[in-house]
Amino acid sequence: MNHKIINVTVSYINERREPLQIALCDGTAKDFADYQRLCGEIRGLTVIELYLKDLAKKLEQDDDD
């Protein structure tokens, strides 16, 4: 069950991050502050995704023990 929640959450993170990355690459940031906001949100989502993937690995290892 925990793995399903993690997978759904990671999927949601990817869905949210993708348009931000596209906006960043397309140069749609209005100004430097908007650019920083986009970068910060992408960075935050990426960090959360990495934490969740690490948690999933640890849960998997616990299941194996």
Backbone atoms as SQL, in Angstrom:
CREATE TABLE atoms (id INTEGER PRIMARY KEY, chain TEXT, resi INTEGER, resn TEXT, atom TEXT, x REAL, y REAL, z REAL);
INSERT INTO atoms VALUES
  (1, 'A', 1, 'MET', 'N', 0.819, -1.204, 0.000),
  (2, 'A', 1, 'MET', 'CA', 0.000, 0.000, 0.000),
  (3, 'A', 1, 'MET', 'C', 0.860, 1.265, 0.000),
  (4, 'A', 2, 'ASN', 'N', 1.893, 1.290, 0.849),
  (5, 'A', 2, 'ASN', 'CA', 2.770, 2.461, 0.917),
  (6, 'A', 2, 'ASN', 'C', 3.438, 2.750, -0.414),
  (7, 'A', 3, 'HIS', 'N', 3.802, 1.674, -1.114),
  (8, 'A', 3, 'HIS', 'CA', 4.476, 1.852, -2.404),
  (9, 'A', 3, 'HIS', 'C', 3.536, 2.511, -3.406),
  (10, 'A', 4, 'LYS', 'N', 2.275, 2.157, -3.356),
  (11, 'A', 4, 'LYS', 'CA', 1.304, 2.745, -4.288),
  (12, 'A', 4, 'LYS', 'C', 1.156, 4.241, -4.018),
  (13, 'A', 5, 'ILE', 'N', 1.085, 4.620, -2.754),
  (14, 'A', 5, 'ILE', 'CA', 0.981, 6.035, -2.400),
  (15, 'A', 5, 'ILE', 'C', 2.208, 6.792, -2.880),
  (16, 'A', 6, 'ILE', 'N', 3.372, 6.218, -2.682),
  (17, 'A', 6, 'ILE', 'CA', 4.606, 6.868, -3.120),
  (18, 'A', 6, 'ILE', 'C', 4.617, 7.010, -4.640),
  (19, 'A', 7, 'ASN', 'N', 4.237, 5.954, -5.359),
  (20, 'A', 7, 'ASN', 'CA', 4.235, 6.012, -6.822),
  (21, 'A', 7, 'ASN', 'C', 3.254, 7.052, -7.347),
  (22, 'A', 8, 'VAL', 'N', 2.089, 7.136, -6.746),
  (23, 'A', 8, 'VAL', 'CA', 1.101, 8.137, -7.167),
  (24, 'A', 8, 'VAL', 'C', 1.629, 9.535, -6.884),
  (25, 'A', 9, 'THR', 'N', 2.252, 9.716, -5.736),
  (26, 'A', 9, 'THR', 'CA', 2.801, 11.027, -5.388),
  (27, 'A', 9, 'THR', 'C', 3.931, 11.430, -6.324),
  (28, 'A', 10, 'VAL', 'N', 4.817, 10.498, -6.646),
  (29, 'A', 10, 'VAL', 'CA', 5.912, 10.786, -7.583),
  (30, 'A', 10, 'VAL', 'C', 5.345, 11.130, -8.959),
  (31, 'A', 11, 'SER', 'N', 4.316, 10.432, -9.358),
  (32, 'A', 11, 'SER', 'CA', 3.669, 10.727, -10.639),
  (33, 'A', 11, 'SER', 'C', 3.097, 12.147, -10.635),
  (34, 'A', 12, 'TYR', 'N', 2.450, 12.522, -9.533),
  (35, 'A', 12, 'TYR', 'CA', 1.903, 13.873, -9.408),
  (36, 'A', 12, 'TYR', 'C', 3.022, 14.912, -9.470),
  (37, 'A', 13, 'ILE', 'N', 4.126, 14.637, -8.809),
  (38, 'A', 13, 'ILE', 'CA', 5.267, 15.556, -8.824),
  (39, 'A', 13, 'ILE', 'C', 5.760, 15.753, -10.256),
  (40, 'A', 14, 'ASN', 'N', 5.881, 14.656, -11.000),
  (41, 'A', 14, 'ASN', 'CA', 6.342, 14.755, -12.389),
  (42, 'A', 14, 'ASN', 'C', 5.365, 15.543, -13.251),
  (43, 'A', 15, 'GLU', 'N', 4.075, 15.337, -13.022),
  (44, 'A', 15, 'GLU', 'CA', 3.060, 16.080, -13.781),
  (45, 'A', 15, 'GLU', 'C', 3.142, 17.577, -13.486),
  (46, 'A', 16, 'ARG', 'N', 3.443, 17.925, -12.260),
  (47, 'A', 16, 'ARG', 'CA', 3.554, 19.332, -11.871),
  (48, 'A', 16, 'ARG', 'C', 4.861, 19.950, -12.366),
  (49, 'A', 17, 'ARG', 'N', 5.942, 19.173, -12.321),
  (50, 'A', 17, 'ARG', 'CA', 7.261, 19.698, -12.682),
  (51, 'A', 17, 'ARG', 'C', 7.406, 19.911, -14.190),
  (52, 'A', 18, 'GLU', 'N', 6.819, 19.030, -14.986),
  (53, 'A', 18, 'GLU', 'CA', 7.002, 19.102, -16.443),
  (54, 'A', 18, 'GLU', 'C', 6.609, 20.458, -17.034),
  (55, 'A', 19, 'PRO', 'N', 5.416, 20.986, -16.743),
  (56, 'A', 19, 'PRO', 'CA', 5.095, 22.298, -17.332),
  (57, 'A', 19, 'PRO', 'C', 5.998, 23.424, -16.826),
  (58, 'A', 20, 'LEU', 'N', 6.484, 23.291, -15.604),
  (59, 'A', 20, 'LEU', 'CA', 7.416, 24.291, -15.088),
  (60, 'A', 20, 'LEU', 'C', 8.727, 24.269, -15.867),
  (61, 'A', 21, 'GLN', 'N', 9.219, 23.062, -16.154),
  (62, 'A', 21, 'GLN', 'CA', 10.447, 22.932, -16.924),
  (63, 'A', 21, 'GLN', 'C', 10.257, 23.459, -18.341),
  (64, 'A', 22, 'ILE', 'N', 9.119, 23.182, -18.924),
  (65, 'A', 22, 'ILE', 'CA', 8.841, 23.680, -20.273),
  (66, 'A', 22, 'ILE', 'C', 8.796, 25.200, -20.260),
  (67, 'A', 23, 'ALA', 'N', 8.118, 25.772, -19.274),
  (68, 'A', 23, 'ALA', 'CA', 8.040, 27.232, -19.166),
  (69, 'A', 23, 'ALA', 'C', 9.427, 27.831, -19.007),
  (70, 'A', 24, 'LEU', 'N', 10.259, 27.183, -18.222),
  (71, 'A', 24, 'LEU', 'CA', 11.613, 27.668, -18.003),
  (72, 'A', 24, 'LEU', 'C', 12.418, 27.622, -19.304),
  (73, 'A', 25, 'CYS', 'N', 12.312, 26.515, -20.022),
  (74, 'A', 25, 'CYS', 'CA', 13.060, 26.348, -21.276),
  (75, 'A', 25, 'CYS', 'C', 12.534, 27.260, -22.380),
  (76, 'A', 26, 'ASP', 'N', 11.245, 27.529, -22.356),
  (77, 'A', 26, 'ASP', 'CA', 10.653, 28.393, -23.379),
  (78, 'A', 26, 'ASP', 'C', 10.930, 29.867, -23.136),
  (79, 'A', 27, 'GLY', 'N', 11.476, 30.176, -21.979),
  (80, 'A', 27, 'GLY', 'CA', 11.792, 31.560, -21.661),
  (81, 'A', 27, 'GLY', 'C', 10.563, 32.388, -21.327),
  (82, 'A', 28, 'THR', 'N', 9.550, 31.761, -20.768),
  (83, 'A', 28, 'THR', 'CA', 8.315, 32.483, -20.474),
  (84, 'A', 28, 'THR', 'C', 8.335, 33.206, -19.134),
  (85, 'A', 29, 'ALA', 'N', 9.442, 33.117, -18.400),
  (86, 'A', 29, 'ALA', 'CA', 9.536, 33.852, -17.133),
  (87, 'A', 29, 'ALA', 'C', 9.444, 35.345, -17.424),
  (88, 'A', 30, 'LYS', 'N', 8.588, 36.027, -16.665),
  (89, 'A', 30, 'LYS', 'CA', 8.350, 37.456, -16.899),
  (90, 'A', 30, 'LYS', 'C', 9.555, 38.312, -16.528),
  (91, 'A', 31, 'ASP', 'N', 10.232, 37.880, -15.468),
  (92, 'A', 31, 'ASP', 'CA', 11.393, 38.628, -14.989),
  (93, 'A', 31, 'ASP', 'C', 12.279, 37.672, -14.191),
  (94, 'A', 32, 'PHE', 'N', 13.347, 38.218, -13.615),
  (95, 'A', 32, 'PHE', 'CA', 14.281, 37.360, -12.897),
  (96, 'A', 32, 'PHE', 'C', 13.639, 36.718, -11.669),
  (97, 'A', 33, 'ALA', 'N', 12.755, 37.457, -11.012),
  (98, 'A', 33, 'ALA', 'CA', 12.069, 36.903, -9.835),
  (99, 'A', 33, 'ALA', 'C', 11.200, 35.709, -10.233),
  (100, 'A', 34, 'ASP', 'N', 10.521, 35.804, -11.366),
  (101, 'A', 34, 'ASP', 'CA', 9.701, 34.695, -11.855),
  (102, 'A', 34, 'ASP', 'C', 10.579, 33.516, -12.238),
  (103, 'A', 35, 'TYR', 'N', 11.723, 33.807, -12.849),
  (104, 'A', 35, 'TYR', 'CA', 12.690, 32.757, -13.196),
  (105, 'A', 35, 'TYR', 'C', 13.163, 32.034, -11.930),
  (106, 'A', 36, 'GLN', 'N', 13.482, 32.796, -10.889),
  (107, 'A', 36, 'GLN', 'CA', 13.928, 32.205, -9.628),
  (108, 'A', 36, 'GLN', 'C', 12.824, 31.355, -8.998),
  (109, 'A', 37, 'ARG', 'N', 11.591, 31.817, -9.082),
  (110, 'A', 37, 'ARG', 'CA', 10.464, 31.071, -8.530),
  (111, 'A', 37, 'ARG', 'C', 10.315, 29.736, -9.239),
  (112, 'A', 38, 'LEU', 'N', 10.398, 29.761, -10.580),
  (113, 'A', 38, 'LEU', 'CA', 10.301, 28.523, -11.362),
  (114, 'A', 38, 'LEU', 'C', 11.421, 27.559, -10.978),
  (115, 'A', 39, 'CYS', 'N', 12.641, 28.073, -10.903),
  (116, 'A', 39, 'CYS', 'CA', 13.783, 27.223, -10.541),
  (117, 'A', 39, 'CYS', 'C', 13.608, 26.641, -9.145),
  (118, 'A', 40, 'GLY', 'N', 13.142, 27.460, -8.215),
  (119, 'A', 40, 'GLY', 'CA', 12.948, 27.005, -6.846),
  (120, 'A', 40, 'GLY', 'C', 11.879, 25.931, -6.747),
  (121, 'A', 41, 'GLU', 'N', 10.794, 26.101, -7.474),
  (122, 'A', 41, 'GLU', 'CA', 9.730, 25.099, -7.432),
  (123, 'A', 41, 'GLU', 'C', 10.196, 23.786, -8.064),
  (124, 'A', 42, 'ILE', 'N', 10.902, 23.877, -9.173),
  (125, 'A', 42, 'ILE', 'CA', 11.444, 22.672, -9.816),
  (126, 'A', 42, 'ILE', 'C', 12.410, 21.972, -8.875),
  (127, 'A', 43, 'ARG', 'N', 13.284, 22.733, -8.254),
  (128, 'A', 43, 'ARG', 'CA', 14.267, 22.161, -7.329),
  (129, 'A', 43, 'ARG', 'C', 13.561, 21.489, -6.147),
  (130, 'A', 44, 'GLY', 'N', 12.569, 22.149, -5.580),
  (131, 'A', 44, 'GLY', 'CA', 11.837, 21.589, -4.458),
  (132, 'A', 44, 'GLY', 'C', 11.116, 20.297, -4.812),
  (133, 'A', 45, 'LEU', 'N', 10.463, 20.282, -5.962),
  (134, 'A', 45, 'LEU', 'CA', 9.773, 19.070, -6.401),
  (135, 'A', 45, 'LEU', 'C', 10.757, 17.929, -6.636),
  (136, 'A', 46, 'THR', 'N', 11.916, 18.258, -7.188),
  (137, 'A', 46, 'THR', 'CA', 12.934, 17.241, -7.446),
  (138, 'A', 46, 'THR', 'C', 13.461, 16.650, -6.145),
  (139, 'A', 47, 'VAL', 'N', 13.706, 17.502, -5.155),
  (140, 'A', 47, 'VAL', 'CA', 14.189, 17.025, -3.858),
  (141, 'A', 47, 'VAL', 'C', 13.153, 16.105, -3.211),
  (142, 'A', 48, 'ILE', 'N', 11.893, 16.513, -3.241),
  (143, 'A', 48, 'ILE', 'CA', 10.834, 15.680, -2.673),
  (144, 'A', 48, 'ILE', 'C', 10.761, 14.336, -3.391),
  (145, 'A', 49, 'GLU', 'N', 10.866, 14.367, -4.720),
  (146, 'A', 49, 'GLU', 'CA', 10.834, 13.117, -5.490),
  (147, 'A', 49, 'GLU', 'C', 11.976, 12.186, -5.065),
  (148, 'A', 50, 'LEU', 'N', 13.169, 12.741, -4.901),
  (149, 'A', 50, 'LEU', 'CA', 14.308, 11.920, -4.485),
  (150, 'A', 50, 'LEU', 'C', 14.103, 11.333, -3.094),
  (151, 'A', 51, 'TYR', 'N', 13.551, 12.124, -2.174),
  (152, 'A', 51, 'TYR', 'CA', 13.251, 11.616, -0.829),
  (153, 'A', 51, 'TYR', 'C', 12.251, 10.470, -0.893),
  (154, 'A', 52, 'LEU', 'N', 11.208, 10.635, -1.700),
  (155, 'A', 52, 'LEU', 'CA', 10.184, 9.590, -1.811),
  (156, 'A', 52, 'LEU', 'C', 10.751, 8.316, -2.425),
  (157, 'A', 53, 'LYS', 'N', 11.596, 8.469, -3.433),
  (158, 'A', 53, 'LYS', 'CA', 12.197, 7.280, -4.051),
  (159, 'A', 53, 'LYS', 'C', 13.125, 6.567, -3.067),
  (160, 'A', 54, 'ASP', 'N', 13.839, 7.340, -2.268),
  (161, 'A', 54, 'ASP', 'CA', 14.695, 6.744, -1.247),
  (162, 'A', 54, 'ASP', 'C', 13.842, 6.021, -0.199),
  (163, 'A', 55, 'LEU', 'N', 12.741, 6.629, 0.188),
  (164, 'A', 55, 'LEU', 'CA', 11.830, 5.991, 1.137),
  (165, 'A', 55, 'LEU', 'C', 11.273, 4.696, 0.575),
  (166, 'A', 56, 'ALA', 'N', 10.909, 4.695, -0.700),
  (167, 'A', 56, 'ALA', 'CA', 10.380, 3.485, -1.338),
  (168, 'A', 56, 'ALA', 'C', 11.412, 2.363, -1.306),
  (169, 'A', 57, 'LYS', 'N', 12.673, 2.706, -1.558),
  (170, 'A', 57, 'LYS', 'CA', 13.740, 1.690, -1.503),
  (171, 'A', 57, 'LYS', 'C', 13.881, 1.120, -0.099),
  (172, 'A', 58, 'LYS', 'N', 13.833, 1.997, 0.899),
  (173, 'A', 58, 'LYS', 'CA', 13.962, 1.540, 2.280),
  (174, 'A', 58, 'LYS', 'C', 12.774, 0.653, 2.671),
  (175, 'A', 59, 'LEU', 'N', 11.579, 1.023, 2.260),
  (176, 'A', 59, 'LEU', 'CA', 10.407, 0.215, 2.551),
  (177, 'A', 59, 'LEU', 'C', 10.502, -1.147, 1.874),
  (178, 'A', 60, 'GLU', 'N', 11.014, -1.141, 0.655),
  (179, 'A', 60, 'GLU', 'CA', 11.186, -2.398, -0.079),
  (180, 'A', 60, 'GLU', 'C', 12.187, -3.312, 0.629),
  (181, 'A', 61, 'GLN', 'N', 13.275, -2.720, 1.119),
  (182, 'A', 61, 'GLN', 'CA', 14.280, -3.485, 1.846),
  (183, 'A', 61, 'GLN', 'C', 13.679, -4.053, 3.138),
  (184, 'A', 62, 'ASP', 'N', 12.862, -3.261, 3.825),
  (185, 'A', 62, 'ASP', 'CA', 12.211, -3.732, 5.049),
  (186, 'A', 62, 'ASP', 'C', 11.258, -4.875, 4.767),
  (187, 'A', 63, 'ASP', 'N', 10.577, -4.803, 3.613),
  (188, 'A', 63, 'ASP', 'CA', 9.660, -5.890, 3.220),
  (189, 'A', 63, 'ASP', 'C', 10.425, -7.181, 2.971),
  (190, 'A', 64, 'ASP', 'N', 11.638, -7.055, 2.443),
  (191, 'A', 64, 'ASP', 'CA', 12.453, -8.224, 2.128),
  (192, 'A', 64, 'ASP', 'C', 13.031, -8.881, 3.396),
  (193, 'A', 65, 'ASP', 'N', 13.179, -8.084, 4.452),
  (194, 'A', 65, 'ASP', 'CA', 13.775, -8.621, 5.693),
  (195, 'A', 65, 'ASP', 'C', 12.813, -9.463, 6.480);
